[in-house]
Amino acid sequence: MIQRFIGALVGALVTFIFLWFSHLDSTAWAIAATAGAITSFFWPIVLGFFLVRRVKNRRNDQIQDEVARQVAEQNQHR
């Protein structure tokens, strides 16, 4: 959890520095820094969700392949 807070802080800081050197008004960089912090906080959650779904789908495919193999083997012995 602390890693996400550090990531959010770093994301906001990088966004702030980038916008500071772009010479935009303070409202624009404050909004962008806040959006960058929120995005950098939540992206590992979103990425993790998709990776977990991918692993579950692969595991289900392996289970289905094994079941089909065993059924074919049982039918062959009959």
N, C-alpha and C positions, 0 to 999 in steps of 0.2 A: 504494500500500500504506500509506503514511504517513497518507493521508487517512482510511483505515478505522480506523487506530489512534486518530487524533484524534477521529473520530466515536464510537468506542467509549468513549473517555475522557469526552467530552461527555455521551453518553447515560448513563453511570454517574454522572457528577456531577449531572446533572439529576434522576435517580432518587433519588440520595442526598439531595439538598436537599428534594425533595418529601416523601420519607419522614421526613426529620428534622423538618420542620414538622408532620407528622402525629402526632408523638410516639409512634411505635411502638418496640418494643424493638430493640436493636442487631442481633440475629440476623435479624430480618425485613428490616430495611433493607439489611443486608449481602448477604443472598441476592437481594433485589430489585435492588440495584445491580449485582451480578455478572450476573444474568440480563439486565438492561438493557444492560450492556456487551457481552455476547455477542450479543444480538439486534442491537444497532446495528452490530456488526462484520460480521455475516453477511447482513443484509438487502440490501445492494447486490448480493451474489453471487446471491441467490435472484431478485431483481428482474431482474438482467441475464440470467439463464438464461431466464426467461419472455419477455423482450423479444427475445432472439436467436431463440427458437423462433418467435415471431410473425413476425419479419422473414423467416426461412427459409420459413415457410408462404406468406407473401405472394409471395415471389420464385418459389417453385414454382408457385403459381397463375398468375403472369404468364407463366412459361415454358410451362405447359400451354395457356394461352390462345393464345399465339403459335404453338405447334405446331399447334393445332387450326385456326387461321386459315390457316396455310401449307398444311396438308393440304386444307382446303376450297378454297383457291385452286388447288392442283394438280388437284384433281378437277374443278373448273370448266373448266379449260383442256383437259381430255381430251375 
